[in-house]
């Protein structure tokens, strides 16, 4: 494939995160890491691209992500794009998808768009589908394995009751499961070369977006309250006999899925 776009997101590295008065995640000054499922998507792109093809990674976030993006260049990405603009703060999934749509149209033409199936900070899993809808493309979600064919892609996706195998023509949007692939490590030579590569910077104006269409202003959802809950202890008899316990567990599983 000649050009694959990978959408990646920086998420908090710590379990404890700060929010502002409107329940928006405060990313400035926070320790961030790349979302695991998005790293899997990048590895899939590196496996799928042609020898003369290009893999572009794109993320939306604060300026501090410029250095971590160079690490992704060292791991095999050919281009790195950072979309950073204060007007994009507080974006919900719809506003995020709108920015990524504009980026895809600006950076294209594209043969494939890969995303992680969900981000560990929000766990919505909505952006890949919303991006596909905005671009008028098909979307295949929760993909565990992906293989190139002469006329498209063969994909295996995880369902609640098993695995589904599909054949799809490109271009399309695919969301990759976090456990599907492990992103390769960078070599010393790759790290040195990445230092000299530039990260491309875009703001709302460069993508043809109005400030009112971005961030919280362009979002349809609002977080009105937050609370922390801890699960309580499960109730029930304690079984000390391993055989009896295994039999009871099997009975419970068959109740849920006969």
C-alpha positions in Angstrom: 0.0 0.0 0.0 1.3 3.4 -1.0 0.0 5.6 1.9 -1.3 4.5 5.2 -2.5 7.0 7.9 -2.3 5.9 11.5 -4.3 7.9 14.1 -2.6 7.8 17.5 -3.5 9.4 20.8 -1.4 10.3 23.9 -3.0 9.1 27.1 -2.1 9.6 30.8 0.6 7.3 31.9 -0.6 7.4 35.5 -3.8 6.1 37.0 -4.4 9.4 38.7 -5.3 12.2 36.4 -6.2 15.9 36.9 -9.3 17.5 35.4 -10.3 21.2 35.2 -13.5 22.8 36.5 -15.4 21.5 33.4 -14.2 17.9 33.9 -11.8 18.1 31.0 -8.5 16.1 31.2 -5.6 18.4 31.9 -2.8 17.2 29.6 -0.4 20.1 30.0 2.3 18.9 32.4 0.9 15.4 32.6 3.1 12.3 31.9 1.7 10.9 28.7 2.3 7.7 26.7 1.0 6.4 23.4 -2.2 4.5 23.6 -1.4 0.7 23.4 -4.0 -0.1 20.7 -2.7 2.8 18.6 0.8 1.3 18.8 -0.6 -2.0 17.5 -2.2 0.0 14.6 1.1 1.5 13.8 2.8 -1.9 13.7 0.0 -3.2 11.4 0.7 -0.3 9.1 4.4 -1.0 9.0 3.7 -4.6 8.1 1.2 -3.7 5.3 3.0 -0.8 3.5 4.8 -1.3 0.2 8.6 -1.0 0.1 8.2 2.4 -1.5 5.1 3.2 0.6 4.6 5.8 3.3 3.2 5.4 6.8 2.1 8.7 8.4 1.2 9.0 12.0 -1.1 11.9 13.1 -2.1 13.0 16.6 -4.0 15.9 18.1 -2.6 17.3 21.4 -0.2 19.7 23.1 3.2 20.8 21.7 5.0 18.5 24.1 4.2 15.6 21.9 6.7 16.7 19.2 9.5 14.8 20.8 7.6 11.5 21.4 6.5 11.7 17.8 10.1 11.5 16.8 10.4 8.2 18.6 7.6 6.8 16.4 9.7 8.0 13.4 12.5 5.9 14.8 10.2 2.9 15.1 9.4 3.0 11.4 6.9 5.7 10.6 7.9 7.9 7.6 6.0 11.1 8.5 4.8 12.5 11.8 2.0 15.1 12.0 1.1 17.0 15.2 -2.2 18.9 15.2 -2.0 21.4 18.0 -4.3 24.3 18.7 -5.7 25.7 21.9 -9.2 25.9 20.3 -9.1 22.0 20.1 -9.0 21.5 23.8 -11.9 19.6 25.4 -13.0 17.9 22.2 -15.4 15.0 22.4 -15.3 12.1 19.9 -17.3 13.9 17.3 -15.0 17.0 17.3 -11.9 14.7 17.4 -13.2 12.8 14.3 -13.9 16.1 12.5 -10.2 17.2 13.0 -8.9 13.8 11.9 -11.2 13.9 8.8 -9.7 17.3 7.9 -6.2 15.9 8.4 -6.9 12.8 6.3 -8.2 15.0 3.4 -5.2 17.3 3.8 -2.6 14.5 3.9 -4.2 12.2 1.4 -4.8 10.5 -0.9 -4.8 7.5 1.4 -5.1 3.7 0.8 -5.9 2.9 4.5 -6.6 4.5 7.8 -5.7 2.6 10.9 -6.7 3.4 14.5 -6.6 1.7 17.8 -10.0 0.2 18.7 -10.3 2.3 21.9 -8.2 4.6 24.1 -7.5 3.7 27.7 -8.5 7.2 29.0 -12.0 7.3 27.5 -12.8 3.7 26.5 -15.5 4.9 24.0 -14.2 3.2 20.9 -16.2 5.8 18.8 -13.6 7.7 16.9 -12.8 5.1 14.2 -16.5 4.7 13.2 -17.2 8.5 13.3 -14.1 9.1 11.2 -15.2 6.6 8.7 -18.7 8.0 8.5 -17.3 11.5 8.1 -15.1 10.4 5.2 -17.8 8.2 3.6 -15.7 5.0 4.1 -16.4 1.6 5.4 -15.2 0.7 8.9 -14.1 -2.7 10.3 -13.7 -2.6 14.0 -11.9 -4.8 16.7 -9.5 -6.4 14.2 -7.1 -9.0 15.6 -5.4 -9.9 12.3 -5.0 -8.2 9.0 -3.5 -9.5 5.7 -2.9 -8.0 2.3 -4.5 -9.6 -0.7 -4.3 -8.8 -4.4 -7.7 -7.0 -4.4 -7.9 -5.8 -0.8 -7.5 -7.0 2.8 -8.5 -10.0 4.7 -9.4 -9.1 8.3 -10.3 -11.2 11.4 -12.4 -9.2 13.9 -13.3 -10.2 17.5 -17.0 -10.5 18.2 -18.7 -11.4 21.5 -19.3 -15.0 20.4 -16.2 -15.7 18.2 -14.1 -14.4 15.4 -15.4 -13.1 12.1 -13.3 -13.2 8.9 -14.0 -10.5 6.3 -12.6 -9.4 2.9 -12.7 -5.7 2.3 -11.6 -3.3 -0.5 -9.6 -0.2 0.2 -9.7 2.6 1.1 -11.4 2.0 4.5 -10.9 2.6 8.2 -9.8 -0.2 10.5 -9.6 -0.3 14.3 -7.0 -2.7 15.7 -7.2 -4.5 19.0 -4.6 -3.6 21.6 -3.3 -7.1 21.9 -3.1 -7.8 18.1 0.5 -6.7 17.5 3.4 -5.3 19.5 5.2 -2.2 18.1 8.8 -2.9 17.1 11.6 -1.3 19.1 13.8 1.4 17.5 17.4 0.7 16.7 20.3 3.1 17.6 20.7 4.1 13.9 17.0 4.8 13.6 17.0 6.9 16.7 19.9 9.0 15.4 18.2 9.5 12.0 14.9 10.4 13.7 16.5 13.4 15.5 17.1 15.1 12.1 13.5 14.5 10.9 11.0 17.2 11.3 7.5 16.8 12.8 4.9 18.5 10.7 2.8 21.0 12.7 -0.8 21.9 11.8 -3.4 24.1 13.5 -7.1 24.6 12.8 -6.5 27.2 10.1 -4.1 25.0 8.3 -6.7 22.3 8.1 -9.4 24.6 7.0 -11.3 24.4 10.3 -13.1 27.1 12.1 -12.4 27.5 15.9 -16.1 27.1 16.6 -16.0 23.6 15.0 -13.2 22.4 17.2 -12.7 21.5 20.8 -15.4 22.0 23.3 -17.3 24.4 21.1 -17.6 21.8 18.4 -18.6 19.0 20.8 -22.1 17.7 21.2 -21.5 16.1 24.6 -20.6 17.5 28.0 -19.4 15.8 31.2 -21.6 17.1 34.0 -20.3 15.0 36.9 -17.6 12.6 37.9 -17.2 10.1 40.8 -14.9 7.3 41.8 -16.4 3.9 42.7 -14.7 0.8 43.9 -16.3 -2.6 43.4 -17.5 -4.3 46.5 -16.8 -7.8 47.6 -18.8 -10.5 45.7 -21.3 -12.4 47.8 -21.7 -16.2 47.8 -20.5 -19.4 49.4 -16.8 -20.2 49.6 -15.9 -23.5 48.0 -12.7 -25.1 49.3 -12.8 -28.3 47.2 -11.1 -27.7 43.8 -13.3 -30.2 41.9 -16.5 -28.9 43.3 -15.4 -25.3 42.6 -14.6 -26.2 39.0 -18.0 -27.8 38.5 -19.7 -24.7 39.9 -17.7 -22.4 37.7 -18.7 -24.5 34.7 -22.3 -24.3 35.7 -22.1 -20.5 35.9 -20.5 -20.2 32.5 -23.2 -22.4 30.9 -25.8 -20.1 32.4 -24.3 -17.1 30.7 -23.5 -18.8 27.4 -25.2 -22.2 26.9 
